[in-house]
Each structure stands twice: as structure tokens, then as C-alpha cells.
């Protein structure tokens, strides 16, 4: 199973530049077997620009998630806390290896009646299979964060540490 994740273009640029190593969400995937996360860069780009593997998903209060992830947040503190206003829980998806597509994919060309995800939606494992050659993919390595803060949980395919 894969996920198509909608990301604003300014944050997509930060992810691809390696300055944003976490994607923040108010809710995350309930399914456990996520192979890849495809980044749909929302309007005005409106294309699938990259895919990444999930290193881990952190769960905690917005304050604790910010304290742990702010160095590689790729978002201002003000914008972060504005997004999580009135939220008790924040999730940080740690971005692993990234495949950046030198020829971004217009999903309207491969998905009939494509509608951009509001946040994300599930797509089958075969999604985008054979839609591009290896020559169009550039792999980037991301570093892991090895800090621990009490009250942060790992979710999905990772252990909990509350």
C-alpha cells in the first residue's frame, strides 16, 4: 500500500532541498503497511514530484513535536503552531530516502477523473509502477534524528515509547 500526500509547493521545495525532514499532520495513516509516500505538490504545481520512505512517525503534543523536530521542520514556528491551534496531538512523519522525479507526473494523465487529496489517500502498491524510468529518479539520503523526548510516541511500523 502507498499513500498520495498533498503538500503545499513551498514545503515541497523545502523537502526536496533537504531542509524539511518532517511532514506535520493532525492525523496520519491508519494502515500499517505503507511502502511509499508520493508527494503531490498542490496548486499551482499540481504534479506528483517525488516519493519517500517513512523512517518513523512521531506522535506527541505540538509543543513536544516542535521541540524535537524544529531544526528540520522547514516551517516557521508561527506557522507550525497556527496549524496545530486547538489540537492536542501532532504527528511528525520523518522523511527517509527520497526519489525526486526530474519529470514530475501529471496525475490527470494516469488517473481517470483525478481529484487532488485534501490531505492524503491510499493508492495500491502498483501505483505509478512503470510510469517512469530509473533515469528520471534521483535518490537522496536523509539523516535520522536520534534524540528522545519524554511524551513522544512512534506510530505505525515503529514502537511506542511513552
Steps between C-alpha positions, in 0.01 A plus 500: 500500500615851418376846587453809285567796728404856413773751590509874433765596240704710745535200731565264209800718407629480858464120500682461169777737617549285813409781741164346595542148633158480666152535359258607770142380517200511733421140408693221328447177319315225683634228272829344610655381176595827328780438249536846346358846545454688173517878527230680308611863486170686514390795288644671304751213438235225507744214433647197673860611550661238725455195718654417835525223755379562853773470763258535789192691606515693825193583707488751783376839604573778249746650751697175536498430126629853433773463762618175343463588132540878464856486358374316192138618503521707181221715641503803726409462865208738450361301205551170686305610806237672288443168319471308830282765671232321706674161447620289790689255277754555225660245269840535335566269206878461477602501135744226402651436158351730239456424131474841333344484154685709244183476289210555744189299422167659415259268681222596261688312228511171691196511732159538347295781660789588731408715799784627720496364854393743773771350719580150372348188358607141458614369164589141407858373499498498121427875495733674255682172433675532165389863465860614489847358434777485757666779300228736620549425867764662720548340841588715798597372846353659809656476843323354802425692815619307804369727775238395754250717682263362760140495379583435133361181349595319183200381302420253221798278422699624799489433872333722757713669763266688735 
